[in-house]
């Protein structure tokens, strides 16, 4: 008997058949409900973002960003978020808090003491 691996994650559509083509026994299911699709697509987005963070070369960043973009689109589709809704939300957020163009890195803050009696 060969090595057993448990994956428990969303994979691209061709992965099961590609693995089977290599003689690997594959057990998978199709996630049909909204909550499962929403949960696993968001989890996949976090997984792929972590891969971007670990990438060491421009080529690796590009490859991982392609995965992020693909899963990003899936999360939008599952949640029925239109491109216009996303553009509006981005514009609102940028107007309220700015973008990331200046690359500010917040090291620390210190809150002023509150007058006695306030929480």
PyMOL CGO cylinders between C-alpha atoms (Angstrom):
from pymol import cmd
from pymol.cgo import CYLINDER

trace = [
    CYLINDER, 0.00, 0.00, 0.00, 1.30, 3.45, -0.92, 0.3, 1, 1, 1, 1, 1, 1,
    CYLINDER, 1.30, 3.45, -0.92, 1.59, 6.63, 1.09, 0.3, 1, 1, 1, 1, 1, 1,
    CYLINDER, 1.59, 6.63, 1.09, -1.73, 8.07, 2.25, 0.3, 1, 1, 1, 1, 1, 1,
    CYLINDER, -1.73, 8.07, 2.25, -2.11, 11.86, 2.28, 0.3, 1, 1, 1, 1, 1, 1,
    CYLINDER, -2.11, 11.86, 2.28, -5.07, 13.82, 3.61, 0.3, 1, 1, 1, 1, 1, 1,
    CYLINDER, -5.07, 13.82, 3.61, -5.54, 17.20, 1.92, 0.3, 1, 1, 1, 1, 1, 1,
    CYLINDER, -5.54, 17.20, 1.92, -8.96, 18.55, 2.98, 0.3, 1, 1, 1, 1, 1, 1,
    CYLINDER, -8.96, 18.55, 2.98, -8.82, 21.58, 0.70, 0.3, 1, 1, 1, 1, 1, 1,
    CYLINDER, -8.82, 21.58, 0.70, -10.28, 23.10, -2.43, 0.3, 1, 1, 1, 1, 1, 1,
    CYLINDER, -10.28, 23.10, -2.43, -8.29, 22.25, -5.57, 0.3, 1, 1, 1, 1, 1, 1,
    CYLINDER, -8.29, 22.25, -5.57, -8.40, 23.38, -9.18, 0.3, 1, 1, 1, 1, 1, 1,
    CYLINDER, -8.40, 23.38, -9.18, -10.78, 21.52, -11.47, 0.3, 1, 1, 1, 1, 1, 1,
    CYLINDER, -10.78, 21.52, -11.47, -8.20, 19.42, -13.33, 0.3, 1, 1, 1, 1, 1, 1,
    CYLINDER, -8.20, 19.42, -13.33, -6.23, 18.24, -10.28, 0.3, 1, 1, 1, 1, 1, 1,
    CYLINDER, -6.23, 18.24, -10.28, -8.26, 15.06, -9.52, 0.3, 1, 1, 1, 1, 1, 1,
    CYLINDER, -8.26, 15.06, -9.52, -8.00, 13.75, -13.09, 0.3, 1, 1, 1, 1, 1, 1,
    CYLINDER, -8.00, 13.75, -13.09, -4.32, 14.71, -13.34, 0.3, 1, 1, 1, 1, 1, 1,
    CYLINDER, -4.32, 14.71, -13.34, -3.56, 12.78, -10.16, 0.3, 1, 1, 1, 1, 1, 1,
    CYLINDER, -3.56, 12.78, -10.16, -5.57, 9.79, -11.38, 0.3, 1, 1, 1, 1, 1, 1,
    CYLINDER, -5.57, 9.79, -11.38, -3.59, 9.96, -14.63, 0.3, 1, 1, 1, 1, 1, 1,
    CYLINDER, -3.59, 9.96, -14.63, -0.47, 9.40, -12.53, 0.3, 1, 1, 1, 1, 1, 1,
    CYLINDER, -0.47, 9.40, -12.53, -1.99, 6.28, -10.99, 0.3, 1, 1, 1, 1, 1, 1,
    CYLINDER, -1.99, 6.28, -10.99, -2.86, 7.98, -7.70, 0.3, 1, 1, 1, 1, 1, 1,
    CYLINDER, -2.86, 7.98, -7.70, -6.12, 6.95, -6.06, 0.3, 1, 1, 1, 1, 1, 1,
    CYLINDER, -6.12, 6.95, -6.06, -8.15, 10.10, -5.48, 0.3, 1, 1, 1, 1, 1, 1,
    CYLINDER, -8.15, 10.10, -5.48, -11.13, 10.57, -3.18, 0.3, 1, 1, 1, 1, 1, 1,
    CYLINDER, -11.13, 10.57, -3.18, -12.90, 13.89, -3.68, 0.3, 1, 1, 1, 1, 1, 1,
    CYLINDER, -12.90, 13.89, -3.68, -16.34, 15.42, -3.64, 0.3, 1, 1, 1, 1, 1, 1,
    CYLINDER, -16.34, 15.42, -3.64, -18.06, 18.38, -5.26, 0.3, 1, 1, 1, 1, 1, 1,
    CYLINDER, -18.06, 18.38, -5.26, -19.06, 21.11, -2.84, 0.3, 1, 1, 1, 1, 1, 1,
    CYLINDER, -19.06, 21.11, -2.84, -22.58, 22.05, -3.81, 0.3, 1, 1, 1, 1, 1, 1,
    CYLINDER, -22.58, 22.05, -3.81, -23.95, 24.25, -1.06, 0.3, 1, 1, 1, 1, 1, 1,
    CYLINDER, -23.95, 24.25, -1.06, -23.32, 27.98, -0.61, 0.3, 1, 1, 1, 1, 1, 1,
    CYLINDER, -23.32, 27.98, -0.61, -21.85, 27.69, 2.88, 0.3, 1, 1, 1, 1, 1, 1,
    CYLINDER, -21.85, 27.69, 2.88, -19.34, 25.04, 1.86, 0.3, 1, 1, 1, 1, 1, 1,
    CYLINDER, -19.34, 25.04, 1.86, -18.33, 26.90, -1.28, 0.3, 1, 1, 1, 1, 1, 1,
    CYLINDER, -18.33, 26.90, -1.28, -18.03, 30.16, 0.65, 0.3, 1, 1, 1, 1, 1, 1,
    CYLINDER, -18.03, 30.16, 0.65, -16.02, 28.59, 3.47, 0.3, 1, 1, 1, 1, 1, 1,
    CYLINDER, -16.02, 28.59, 3.47, -13.60, 26.61, 1.31, 0.3, 1, 1, 1, 1, 1, 1,
    CYLINDER, -13.60, 26.61, 1.31, -13.06, 29.37, -1.27, 0.3, 1, 1, 1, 1, 1, 1,
    CYLINDER, -13.06, 29.37, -1.27, -12.17, 31.84, 1.50, 0.3, 1, 1, 1, 1, 1, 1,
    CYLINDER, -12.17, 31.84, 1.50, -9.86, 29.28, 3.11, 0.3, 1, 1, 1, 1, 1, 1,
    CYLINDER, -9.86, 29.28, 3.11, -8.20, 28.75, -0.28, 0.3, 1, 1, 1, 1, 1, 1,
    CYLINDER, -8.20, 28.75, -0.28, -7.72, 32.50, -0.65, 0.3, 1, 1, 1, 1, 1, 1,
    CYLINDER, -7.72, 32.50, -0.65, -5.88, 32.60, 2.68, 0.3, 1, 1, 1, 1, 1, 1,
    CYLINDER, -5.88, 32.60, 2.68, -3.78, 29.58, 1.63, 0.3, 1, 1, 1, 1, 1, 1,
    CYLINDER, -3.78, 29.58, 1.63, -2.81, 31.20, -1.67, 0.3, 1, 1, 1, 1, 1, 1,
    CYLINDER, -2.81, 31.20, -1.67, -2.04, 34.56, -0.01, 0.3, 1, 1, 1, 1, 1, 1,
    CYLINDER, -2.04, 34.56, -0.01, 0.33, 32.74, 2.34, 0.3, 1, 1, 1, 1, 1, 1,
    CYLINDER, 0.33, 32.74, 2.34, 2.06, 31.24, -0.71, 0.3, 1, 1, 1, 1, 1, 1,
    CYLINDER, 2.06, 31.24, -0.71, 2.58, 34.75, -2.10, 0.3, 1, 1, 1, 1, 1, 1,
    CYLINDER, 2.58, 34.75, -2.10, 4.16, 35.76, 1.21, 0.3, 1, 1, 1, 1, 1, 1,
    CYLINDER, 4.16, 35.76, 1.21, 6.57, 32.80, 0.99, 0.3, 1, 1, 1, 1, 1, 1,
    CYLINDER, 6.57, 32.80, 0.99, 7.49, 33.34, -2.67, 0.3, 1, 1, 1, 1, 1, 1,
    CYLINDER, 7.49, 33.34, -2.67, 11.15, 34.17, -3.16, 0.3, 1, 1, 1, 1, 1, 1,
    CYLINDER, 11.15, 34.17, -3.16, 11.39, 35.13, -6.82, 0.3, 1, 1, 1, 1, 1, 1,
    CYLINDER, 11.39, 35.13, -6.82, 9.40, 37.34, -9.16, 0.3, 1, 1, 1, 1, 1, 1,
    CYLINDER, 9.40, 37.34, -9.16, 8.35, 34.22, -11.08, 0.3, 1, 1, 1, 1, 1, 1,
    CYLINDER, 8.35, 34.22, -11.08, 7.06, 32.59, -7.88, 0.3, 1, 1, 1, 1, 1, 1,
    CYLINDER, 7.06, 32.59, -7.88, 5.19, 35.77, -6.93, 0.3, 1, 1, 1, 1, 1, 1,
    CYLINDER, 5.19, 35.77, -6.93, 3.62, 35.86, -10.40, 0.3, 1, 1, 1, 1, 1, 1,
    CYLINDER, 3.62, 35.86, -10.40, 2.56, 32.20, -10.23, 0.3, 1, 1, 1, 1, 1, 1,
    CYLINDER, 2.56, 32.20, -10.23, 1.07, 32.57, -6.76, 0.3, 1, 1, 1, 1, 1, 1,
    CYLINDER, 1.07, 32.57, -6.76, -0.67, 35.84, -7.63, 0.3, 1, 1, 1, 1, 1, 1,
    CYLINDER, -0.67, 35.84, -7.63, -2.31, 34.03, -10.55, 0.3, 1, 1, 1, 1, 1, 1,
    CYLINDER, -2.31, 34.03, -10.55, -3.73, 31.58, -8.00, 0.3, 1, 1, 1, 1, 1, 1,
    CYLINDER, -3.73, 31.58, -8.00, -4.82, 34.43, -5.72, 0.3, 1, 1, 1, 1, 1, 1,
    CYLINDER, -4.82, 34.43, -5.72, -6.57, 36.16, -8.64, 0.3, 1, 1, 1, 1, 1, 1,
    CYLINDER, -6.57, 36.16, -8.64, -8.35, 32.95, -9.61, 0.3, 1, 1, 1, 1, 1, 1,
    CYLINDER, -8.35, 32.95, -9.61, -9.59, 32.24, -6.09, 0.3, 1, 1, 1, 1, 1, 1,
    CYLINDER, -9.59, 32.24, -6.09, -10.41, 35.93, -5.54, 0.3, 1, 1, 1, 1, 1, 1,
    CYLINDER, -10.41, 35.93, -5.54, -12.77, 35.73, -8.52, 0.3, 1, 1, 1, 1, 1, 1,
    CYLINDER, -12.77, 35.73, -8.52, -14.33, 32.55, -7.10, 0.3, 1, 1, 1, 1, 1, 1,
    CYLINDER, -14.33, 32.55, -7.10, -15.03, 34.25, -3.75, 0.3, 1, 1, 1, 1, 1, 1,
    CYLINDER, -15.03, 34.25, -3.75, -16.69, 37.13, -5.59, 0.3, 1, 1, 1, 1, 1, 1,
    CYLINDER, -16.69, 37.13, -5.59, -18.76, 34.74, -7.70, 0.3, 1, 1, 1, 1, 1, 1,
    CYLINDER, -18.76, 34.74, -7.70, -19.86, 32.60, -4.73, 0.3, 1, 1, 1, 1, 1, 1,
    CYLINDER, -19.86, 32.60, -4.73, -20.96, 35.72, -2.86, 0.3, 1, 1, 1, 1, 1, 1,
    CYLINDER, -20.96, 35.72, -2.86, -22.56, 37.26, -5.97, 0.3, 1, 1, 1, 1, 1, 1,
    CYLINDER, -22.56, 37.26, -5.97, -20.44, 40.41, -5.70, 0.3, 1, 1, 1, 1, 1, 1,
    CYLINDER, -20.44, 40.41, -5.70, -20.39, 42.34, -8.97, 0.3, 1, 1, 1, 1, 1, 1,
    CYLINDER, -20.39, 42.34, -8.97, -17.32, 44.12, -10.35, 0.3, 1, 1, 1, 1, 1, 1,
    CYLINDER, -17.32, 44.12, -10.35, -19.14, 47.43, -9.83, 0.3, 1, 1, 1, 1, 1, 1,
    CYLINDER, -19.14, 47.43, -9.83, -19.90, 46.64, -6.18, 0.3, 1, 1, 1, 1, 1, 1,
    CYLINDER, -19.90, 46.64, -6.18, -16.25, 45.80, -5.64, 0.3, 1, 1, 1, 1, 1, 1,
    CYLINDER, -16.25, 45.80, -5.64, -15.08, 48.98, -7.39, 0.3, 1, 1, 1, 1, 1, 1,
    CYLINDER, -15.08, 48.98, -7.39, -17.49, 51.06, -5.29, 0.3, 1, 1, 1, 1, 1, 1,
    CYLINDER, -17.49, 51.06, -5.29, -16.32, 49.41, -2.04, 0.3, 1, 1, 1, 1, 1, 1,
    CYLINDER, -16.32, 49.41, -2.04, -12.66, 50.00, -2.97, 0.3, 1, 1, 1, 1, 1, 1,
    CYLINDER, -12.66, 50.00, -2.97, -13.32, 53.64, -3.85, 0.3, 1, 1, 1, 1, 1, 1,
    CYLINDER, -13.32, 53.64, -3.85, -15.16, 54.19, -0.55, 0.3, 1, 1, 1, 1, 1, 1,
    CYLINDER, -15.16, 54.19, -0.55, -12.38, 52.54, 1.46, 0.3, 1, 1, 1, 1, 1, 1,
    CYLINDER, -12.38, 52.54, 1.46, -9.71, 54.57, -0.37, 0.3, 1, 1, 1, 1, 1, 1,
    CYLINDER, -9.71, 54.57, -0.37, -11.63, 57.81, 0.22, 0.3, 1, 1, 1, 1, 1, 1,
    CYLINDER, -11.63, 57.81, 0.22, -12.02, 57.02, 3.94, 0.3, 1, 1, 1, 1, 1, 1,
    CYLINDER, -12.02, 57.02, 3.94, -8.61, 55.50, 4.73, 0.3, 1, 1, 1, 1, 1, 1,
    CYLINDER, -8.61, 55.50, 4.73, -6.42, 55.93, 1.67, 0.3, 1, 1, 1, 1, 1, 1,
    CYLINDER, -6.42, 55.93, 1.67, -4.68, 53.27, -0.37, 0.3, 1, 1, 1, 1, 1, 1,
    CYLINDER, -4.68, 53.27, -0.37, -1.29, 51.63, 0.03, 0.3, 1, 1, 1, 1, 1, 1,
    CYLINDER, -1.29, 51.63, 0.03, 0.66, 53.80, -2.43, 0.3, 1, 1, 1, 1, 1, 1,
    CYLINDER, 0.66, 53.80, -2.43, 2.86, 55.41, 0.24, 0.3, 1, 1, 1, 1, 1, 1,
    CYLINDER, 2.86, 55.41, 0.24, 3.77, 52.12, 1.92, 0.3, 1, 1, 1, 1, 1, 1,
    CYLINDER, 3.77, 52.12, 1.92, 3.29, 53.39, 5.46, 0.3, 1, 1, 1, 1, 1, 1,
    CYLINDER, 3.29, 53.39, 5.46, 4.34, 50.79, 8.02, 0.3, 1, 1, 1, 1, 1, 1,
    CYLINDER, 4.34, 50.79, 8.02, 2.68, 51.37, 11.39, 0.3, 1, 1, 1, 1, 1, 1,
    CYLINDER, 2.68, 51.37, 11.39, 5.15, 50.36, 14.05, 0.3, 1, 1, 1, 1, 1, 1,
    CYLINDER, 5.15, 50.36, 14.05, 3.27, 51.30, 17.21, 0.3, 1, 1, 1, 1, 1, 1,
    CYLINDER, 3.27, 51.30, 17.21, 0.84, 53.73, 18.80, 0.3, 1, 1, 1, 1, 1, 1,
    CYLINDER, 0.84, 53.73, 18.80, 0.20, 54.98, 22.30, 0.3, 1, 1, 1, 1, 1, 1,
    CYLINDER, 0.20, 54.98, 22.30, -3.22, 56.04, 23.43, 0.3, 1, 1, 1, 1, 1, 1,
    CYLINDER, -3.22, 56.04, 23.43, -3.45, 59.13, 25.64, 0.3, 1, 1, 1, 1, 1, 1,
    CYLINDER, -3.45, 59.13, 25.64, -4.49, 58.59, 29.24, 0.3, 1, 1, 1, 1, 1, 1,
    CYLINDER, -4.49, 58.59, 29.24, -8.22, 58.85, 29.67, 0.3, 1, 1, 1, 1, 1, 1,
    CYLINDER, -8.22, 58.85, 29.67, -9.58, 61.24, 32.24, 0.3, 1, 1, 1, 1, 1, 1,
    CYLINDER, -9.58, 61.24, 32.24, -10.75, 59.46, 35.35, 0.3, 1, 1, 1, 1, 1, 1,
    CYLINDER, -10.75, 59.46, 35.35, -14.30, 58.19, 35.10, 0.3, 1, 1, 1, 1, 1, 1,
    CYLINDER, -14.30, 58.19, 35.10, -14.08, 57.39, 31.35, 0.3, 1, 1, 1, 1, 1, 1,
    CYLINDER, -14.08, 57.39, 31.35, -13.60, 53.94, 29.97, 0.3, 1, 1, 1, 1, 1, 1,
]
cmd.load_cgo(trace, "trace")
